[in-house]
Amino acid sequence: MNETTISYSLYLLIAIPVTIWVAKTLHRNGRVFLVDCFHGNAEMADSVNHLLVVGFYLINIGFVTLFLKIESKVQDCLLYTSDAADE
């Protein structure tokens, strides 16, 4: 595997679980807020909450696909220590 494939794989392995976790957290905690905003209408709050989560997933999927389409070479990652910075 080349550096680009490894970088993209690592990015996806981190980005997908974080996106799912954030969406679940927003869905769970956003419901309470939306029920209050809709004056106790739980059915409307649940519908809007679901639409917001779907929109969140679509925006994140769009960002990831645009990010992965960028055709730039992956640069080498150098680890600088205090000794190397002094030289």
SETORDO-300744 format. One record per residue: residue number from 1; chain; residue in three letters; x, z, y of N, C-alpha, C in turn. Coordinates in steps of 0.05 Angstrom, whole numbers, plus 5000, padded with zeros to 4 digits. Example, Ala and Ser with C-alpha at 12.3 -4.5 7.8 and 13.67 -1.06 7.14 Angstrom:
<r i="1" ch="A" aa="ALA" n_px="5264" n_pz="5156" n_py="4886" ca_px="5246" ca_pz="5156" ca_py="4910" c_px="5264" c_pz="5156" c_py="4934"/>
<r i="2" ch="A" aa="SER" n_px="5257" n_pz="5142" n_py="4955" ca_px="5273" ca_pz="5143" ca_py="4979" c_px="5258" c_pz="5157" c_py="5001"/>
END
This chain:
<r i="1" ch="A" aa="MET" n_px="5017" n_pz="5000" n_py="4976" ca_px="5000" ca_pz="5000" ca_py="5000" c_px="5018" c_pz="5000" c_py="5025"/>
<r i="2" ch="A" aa="ASN" n_px="5008" n_pz="4986" n_py="5045" ca_px="5024" ca_pz="4986" ca_py="5070" c_px="5014" c_pz="5008" c_py="5089"/>
<r i="3" ch="A" aa="GLU" n_px="5028" n_pz="5011" n_py="5111" ca_px="5022" ca_pz="5033" ca_py="5130" c_px="4994" c_pz="5031" c_py="5141"/>
<r i="4" ch="A" aa="THR" n_px="4984" n_pz="5007" n_py="5146" ca_px="4957" ca_pz="5003" ca_py="5158" c_px="4936" c_pz="5013" c_py="5138"/>
<r i="5" ch="A" aa="THR" n_px="4938" n_pz="5005" n_py="5113" ca_px="4919" ca_pz="5014" ca_py="5093" c_px="4918" c_pz="5044" c_py="5090"/>
<r i="6" ch="A" aa="ILE" n_px="4942" n_pz="5056" n_py="5090" ca_px="4944" ca_pz="5085" ca_py="5087" c_px="4931" c_pz="5098" c_py="5112"/>
<r i="7" ch="A" aa="SER" n_px="4937" n_pz="5088" n_py="5135" ca_px="4926" ca_pz="5100" ca_py="5160" c_px="4896" c_pz="5098" c_py="5161"/>
<r i="8" ch="A" aa="TYR" n_px="4885" n_pz="5074" n_py="5154" ca_px="4856" ca_pz="5071" ca_py="5154" c_px="4843" c_pz="5088" c_py="5133"/>
<r i="9" ch="A" aa="SER" n_px="4855" n_pz="5090" n_py="5110" ca_px="4843" ca_pz="5107" ca_py="5089" c_px="4843" c_pz="5136" c_py="5097"/>
<r i="10" ch="A" aa="LEU" n_px="4865" n_pz="5145" n_py="5109" ca_px="4866" ca_pz="5173" ca_py="5119" c_px="4846" c_pz="5178" c_py="5141"/>
<r i="11" ch="A" aa="TYR" n_px="4843" n_pz="5159" n_py="5159" ca_px="4823" ca_pz="5161" ca_py="5180" c_px="4795" c_pz="5163" c_py="5169"/>
<r i="12" ch="A" aa="LEU" n_px="4788" n_pz="5146" n_py="5149" ca_px="4762" ca_pz="5147" ca_py="5138" c_px="4757" c_pz="5173" c_py="5122"/>
<r i="13" ch="A" aa="LEU" n_px="4778" n_pz="5183" n_py="5108" ca_px="4775" ca_pz="5208" ca_py="5093" c_px="4770" c_pz="5232" c_py="5111"/>
<r i="14" ch="A" aa="ILE" n_px="4779" n_pz="5230" n_py="5136" ca_px="4775" ca_pz="5252" ca_py="5155" c_px="4749" c_pz="5247" c_py="5171"/>
<r i="15" ch="A" aa="ALA" n_px="4744" n_pz="5222" n_py="5180" ca_px="4722" ca_pz="5216" ca_py="5198" c_px="4695" c_pz="5219" c_py="5184"/>
<r i="16" ch="A" aa="ILE" n_px="4692" n_pz="5210" n_py="5159" ca_px="4666" ca_pz="5210" ca_py="5146" c_px="4656" c_pz="5239" c_py="5141"/>
<r i="17" ch="A" aa="PRO" n_px="4671" n_pz="5257" n_py="5130" ca_px="4661" ca_pz="5284" ca_py="5126" c_px="4656" c_pz="5299" c_py="5152"/>
<r i="18" ch="A" aa="VAL" n_px="4672" n_pz="5294" n_py="5173" ca_px="4668" ca_pz="5307" ca_py="5199" c_px="4642" c_pz="5296" c_py="5211"/>
<r i="19" ch="A" aa="THR" n_px="4637" n_pz="5270" n_py="5209" ca_px="4612" ca_pz="5259" ca_py="5220" c_px="4588" c_pz="5270" c_py="5206"/>
<r i="20" ch="A" aa="ILE" n_px="4589" n_pz="5272" n_py="5179" ca_px="4566" ca_pz="5283" ca_py="5164" c_px="4562" c_pz="5312" c_py="5171"/>
<r i="21" ch="A" aa="TRP" n_px="4583" n_pz="5328" n_py="5174" ca_px="4581" ca_pz="5356" ca_py="5181" c_px="4568" c_pz="5360" c_py="5209"/>
<r i="22" ch="A" aa="VAL" n_px="4578" n_pz="5344" n_py="5228" ca_px="4567" ca_pz="5346" ca_py="5255" c_px="4538" c_pz="5338" c_py="5256"/>
<r i="23" ch="A" aa="ALA" n_px="4530" n_pz="5317" n_py="5241" ca_px="4502" ca_pz="5308" ca_py="5241" c_px="4484" c_pz="5329" c_py="5229"/>
<r i="24" ch="A" aa="LYS" n_px="4493" n_pz="5342" n_py="5207" ca_px="4477" ca_pz="5363" ca_py="5195" c_px="4474" c_pz="5387" c_py="5213"/>
<r i="25" ch="A" aa="THR" n_px="4496" n_pz="5394" n_py="5227" ca_px="4495" ca_pz="5416" ca_py="5245" c_px="4476" c_pz="5410" c_py="5269"/>
<r i="26" ch="A" aa="LEU" n_px="4479" n_pz="5386" n_py="5280" ca_px="4461" ca_pz="5379" ca_py="5302" c_px="4432" c_pz="5378" c_py="5293"/>
<r i="27" ch="A" aa="HIS" n_px="4427" n_pz="5368" n_py="5269" ca_px="4399" ca_pz="5367" ca_py="5258" c_px="4388" c_pz="5395" c_py="5255"/>
<r i="28" ch="A" aa="ARG" n_px="4403" n_pz="5413" n_py="5244" ca_px="4394" ca_pz="5440" ca_py="5238" c_px="4389" c_pz="5456" c_py="5264"/>
<r i="29" ch="A" aa="ASN" n_px="4409" n_pz="5455" n_py="5282" ca_px="4406" ca_pz="5471" ca_py="5307" c_px="4390" c_pz="5457" c_py="5328"/>
<r i="30" ch="A" aa="GLY" n_px="4388" n_pz="5431" n_py="5327" ca_px="4373" ca_pz="5416" ca_py="5347" c_px="4343" c_pz="5419" c_py="5343"/>
<r i="31" ch="A" aa="ARG" n_px="4334" n_pz="5425" n_py="5319" ca_px="4305" ca_pz="5428" ca_py="5313" c_px="4293" c_pz="5451" c_py="5330"/>
<r i="32" ch="A" aa="VAL" n_px="4307" n_pz="5473" n_py="5331" ca_px="4298" ca_pz="5496" ca_py="5346" c_px="4294" c_pz="5489" c_py="5375"/>
<r i="33" ch="A" aa="PHE" n_px="4313" n_pz="5475" n_py="5387" ca_px="4312" ca_pz="5467" ca_py="5414" c_px="4289" c_pz="5447" c_py="5419"/>
<r i="34" ch="A" aa="LEU" n_px="4286" n_pz="5428" n_py="5401" ca_px="4266" ca_pz="5407" ca_py="5405" c_px="4238" c_pz="5419" c_py="5402"/>
<r i="35" ch="A" aa="VAL" n_px="4234" n_pz="5438" n_py="5383" ca_px="4207" ca_pz="5450" ca_py="5381" c_px="4200" c_pz="5465" c_py="5407"/>
<r i="36" ch="A" aa="ASP" n_px="4220" n_pz="5477" n_py="5419" ca_px="4215" ca_pz="5490" ca_py="5444" c_px="4209" c_pz="5470" c_py="5466"/>
<r i="37" ch="A" aa="CYS" n_px="4223" n_pz="5448" n_py="5466" ca_px="4219" ca_pz="5427" ca_py="5487" c_px="4191" c_pz="5414" c_py="5483"/>
<r i="38" ch="A" aa="PHE" n_px="4182" n_pz="5411" n_py="5459" ca_px="4156" ca_pz="5399" ca_py="5454" c_px="4134" c_pz="5420" c_py="5452"/>
<r i="39" ch="A" aa="HIS" n_px="4138" n_pz="5443" n_py="5463" ca_px="4118" ca_pz="5465" ca_py="5465" c_px="4105" c_pz="5472" c_py="5438"/>
<r i="40" ch="A" aa="GLY" n_px="4122" n_pz="5474" n_py="5417" ca_px="4113" ca_pz="5483" ca_py="5391" c_px="4103" c_pz="5461" c_py="5373"/>
<r i="41" ch="A" aa="ASN" n_px="4104" n_pz="5436" n_py="5382" ca_px="4095" ca_pz="5413" ca_py="5365" c_px="4118" c_pz="5406" c_py="5346"/>
<r i="42" ch="A" aa="ALA" n_px="4118" n_pz="5420" n_py="5323" ca_px="4140" ca_pz="5417" ca_py="5304" c_px="4141" c_pz="5389" c_py="5292"/>
<r i="43" ch="A" aa="GLU" n_px="4118" n_pz="5376" n_py="5288" ca_px="4118" ca_pz="5350" ca_py="5276" c_px="4133" c_pz="5330" c_py="5294"/>
<r i="44" ch="A" aa="MET" n_px="4127" n_pz="5331" n_py="5320" ca_px="4140" ca_pz="5313" ca_py="5340" c_px="4170" c_pz="5320" c_py="5342"/>
<r i="45" ch="A" aa="ALA" n_px="4176" n_pz="5346" n_py="5342" ca_px="4204" ca_pz="5354" ca_py="5343" c_px="4220" c_pz="5344" c_py="5319"/>
<r i="46" ch="A" aa="ASP" n_px="4208" n_pz="5346" n_py="5295" ca_px="4222" ca_pz="5336" ca_py="5271" c_px="4226" c_pz="5306" c_py="5272"/>
<r i="47" ch="A" aa="SER" n_px="4207" n_pz="5291" n_py="5282" ca_px="4209" ca_pz="5262" ca_py="5284" c_px="4231" c_pz="5255" c_py="5304"/>
<r i="48" ch="A" aa="VAL" n_px="4232" n_pz="5267" n_py="5327" ca_px="4252" ca_pz="5261" ca_py="5347" c_px="4280" c_pz="5269" c_py="5336"/>
<r i="49" ch="A" aa="ASN" n_px="4281" n_pz="5292" n_py="5323" ca_px="4306" ca_pz="5302" ca_py="5312" c_px="4317" c_pz="5282" c_py="5292"/>
<r i="50" ch="A" aa="HIS" n_px="4300" n_pz="5271" n_py="5275" ca_px="4309" ca_pz="5252" ca_py="5255" c_px="4319" c_pz="5226" c_py="5269"/>
<r i="51" ch="A" aa="LEU" n_px="4305" n_pz="5217" n_py="5289" ca_px="4314" ca_pz="5193" ca_py="5304" c_px="4341" c_pz="5198" c_py="5317"/>
<r i="52" ch="A" aa="LEU" n_px="4345" n_pz="5222" n_py="5328" ca_px="4371" ca_pz="5228" ca_py="5341" c_px="4393" c_pz="5228" c_py="5320"/>
<r i="53" ch="A" aa="VAL" n_px="4388" n_pz="5238" n_py="5296" ca_px="4409" ca_pz="5239" ca_py="5276" c_px="4415" c_pz="5210" c_py="5267"/>
<r i="54" ch="A" aa="VAL" n_px="4395" n_pz="5193" n_py="5263" ca_px="4399" ca_pz="5166" ca_py="5256" c_px="4415" c_pz="5151" c_py="5277"/>
<r i="55" ch="A" aa="GLY" n_px="4409" n_pz="5156" n_py="5303" ca_px="4424" ca_pz="5144" ca_py="5325" c_px="4453" c_pz="5154" c_py="5325"/>
<r i="56" ch="A" aa="PHE" n_px="4457" n_pz="5179" n_py="5319" ca_px="4484" ca_pz="5190" ca_py="5317" c_px="4500" c_pz="5176" c_py="5296"/>
<r i="57" ch="A" aa="TYR" n_px="4488" n_pz="5172" n_py="5272" ca_px="4502" ca_pz="5158" ca_py="5251" c_px="4508" c_pz="5129" c_py="5259"/>
<r i="58" ch="A" aa="LEU" n_px="4489" n_pz="5115" n_py="5271" ca_px="4494" ca_pz="5087" ca_py="5279" c_px="4516" c_pz="5085" c_py="5299"/>
<r i="59" ch="A" aa="ILE" n_px="4516" n_pz="5102" n_py="5319" ca_px="4538" ca_pz="5101" ca_py="5339" c_px="4565" c_pz="5106" c_py="5326"/>
<r i="60" ch="A" aa="ASN" n_px="4566" n_pz="5126" n_py="5308" ca_px="4592" ca_pz="5132" ca_py="5295" c_px="4601" c_pz="5109" c_py="5277"/>
<r i="61" ch="A" aa="ILE" n_px="4582" n_pz="5097" n_py="5262" ca_px="4589" ca_pz="5074" ca_py="5245" c_px="4599" c_pz="5051" c_py="5262"/>
<r i="62" ch="A" aa="GLY" n_px="4586" n_pz="5046" n_py="5284" ca_px="4594" ca_pz="5025" ca_py="5302" c_px="4622" c_pz="5030" c_py="5313"/>
<r i="63" ch="A" aa="PHE" n_px="4628" n_pz="5055" n_py="5321" ca_px="4654" ca_pz="5061" ca_py="5331" c_px="4676" c_pz="5057" c_py="5310"/>
<r i="64" ch="A" aa="VAL" n_px="4670" n_pz="5066" n_py="5286" ca_px="4690" ca_pz="5064" ca_py="5264" c_px="4695" c_pz="5035" c_py="5258"/>
<r i="65" ch="A" aa="THR" n_px="4674" n_pz="5018" n_py="5256" ca_px="4679" ca_pz="4990" ca_py="5250" c_px="4694" c_pz="4976" c_py="5273"/>
<r i="66" ch="A" aa="LEU" n_px="4689" n_pz="4983" n_py="5298" ca_px="4704" ca_pz="4971" ca_py="5320" c_px="4733" c_pz="4981" c_py="5319"/>
<r i="67" ch="A" aa="PHE" n_px="4737" n_pz="5006" n_py="5313" ca_px="4764" ca_pz="5018" ca_py="5312" c_px="4780" c_pz="5005" c_py="5290"/>
<r i="68" ch="A" aa="LEU" n_px="4768" n_pz="5000" n_py="5267" ca_px="4783" ca_pz="4989" ca_py="5245" c_px="4787" c_pz="4958" c_py="5248"/>
<r i="69" ch="A" aa="LYS" n_px="4772" n_pz="4945" n_py="5266" ca_px="4776" ca_pz="4917" ca_py="5271" c_px="4799" c_pz="4911" c_py="5289"/>
<r i="70" ch="A" aa="ILE" n_px="4809" n_pz="4931" n_py="5304" ca_px="4831" ca_pz="4927" ca_py="5322" c_px="4855" c_pz="4918" c_py="5306"/>
<r i="71" ch="A" aa="GLU" n_px="4867" n_pz="4896" n_py="5314" ca_px="4889" ca_pz="4885" ca_py="5299" c_px="4916" c_pz="4892" c_py="5312"/>
<r i="72" ch="A" aa="SER" n_px="4923" n_pz="4917" n_py="5312" ca_px="4949" ca_pz="4925" ca_py="5323" c_px="4965" c_pz="4938" c_py="5300"/>
<r i="73" ch="A" aa="LYS" n_px="4990" n_pz="4934" n_py="5302" ca_px="5008" ca_pz="4945" ca_py="5282" c_px="5009" c_pz="4976" c_py="5284"/>
<r i="74" ch="A" aa="VAL" n_px="5008" n_pz="4989" n_py="5262" ca_px="5011" ca_pz="5018" ca_py="5262" c_px="5040" c_pz="5026" c_py="5267"/>
<r i="75" ch="A" aa="GLN" n_px="5044" n_pz="5042" n_py="5287" ca_px="5071" ca_pz="5050" ca_py="5295" c_px="5081" c_pz="5072" c_py="5276"/>
<r i="76" ch="A" aa="ASP" n_px="5107" n_pz="5074" n_py="5273" ca_px="5118" ca_pz="5095" ca_py="5257" c_px="5114" c_pz="5122" c_py="5271"/>
<r i="77" ch="A" aa="CYS" n_px="5108" n_pz="5142" n_py="5256" ca_px="5104" ca_pz="5169" ca_py="5267" c_px="5130" c_pz="5184" c_py="5266"/>
<r i="78" ch="A" aa="LEU" n_px="5140" n_pz="5191" n_py="5289" ca_px="5165" ca_pz="5206" ca_py="5289" c_px="5160" c_pz="5235" c_py="5296"/>
<r i="79" ch="A" aa="LEU" n_px="5172" n_pz="5253" n_py="5282" ca_px="5169" ca_pz="5282" ca_py="5287" c_px="5193" c_pz="5291" c_py="5304"/>
<r i="80" ch="A" aa="TYR" n_px="5187" n_pz="5299" n_py="5329" ca_px="5208" ca_pz="5308" ca_py="5347" c_px="5210" c_pz="5339" c_py="5345"/>
<r i="81" ch="A" aa="THR" n_px="5234" n_pz="5348" n_py="5343" ca_px="5240" ca_pz="5377" ca_py="5344" c_px="5254" c_pz="5382" c_py="5370"/>
<r i="82" ch="A" aa="SER" n_px="5257" n_pz="5407" n_py="5376" ca_px="5271" ca_pz="5415" ca_py="5401" c_px="5300" c_pz="5405" c_py="5401"/>
<r i="83" ch="A" aa="ASP" n_px="5313" n_pz="5404" n_py="5377" ca_px="5340" ca_pz="5394" ca_py="5376" c_px="5342" c_pz="5364" c_py="5382"/>
<r i="84" ch="A" aa="ALA" n_px="5323" n_pz="5349" n_py="5372" ca_px="5322" ca_pz="5320" ca_py="5376" c_px="5316" c_pz="5313" c_py="5405"/>
<r i="85" ch="A" aa="ALA" n_px="5300" n_pz="5330" n_py="5418" ca_px="5293" ca_pz="5325" ca_py="5446" c_px="5316" c_pz="5330" c_py="5464"/>
<r i="86" ch="A" aa="ASP" n_px="5336" n_pz="5347" n_py="5457" ca_px="5358" ca_pz="5353" ca_py="5473" c_px="5379" c_pz="5331" c_py="5474"/>
<r i="87" ch="A" aa="GLU" n_px="5379" n_pz="5314" n_py="5453" ca_px="5399" ca_pz="5293" ca_py="5451" c_px="5395" c_pz="5270" c_py="5470"/>
END
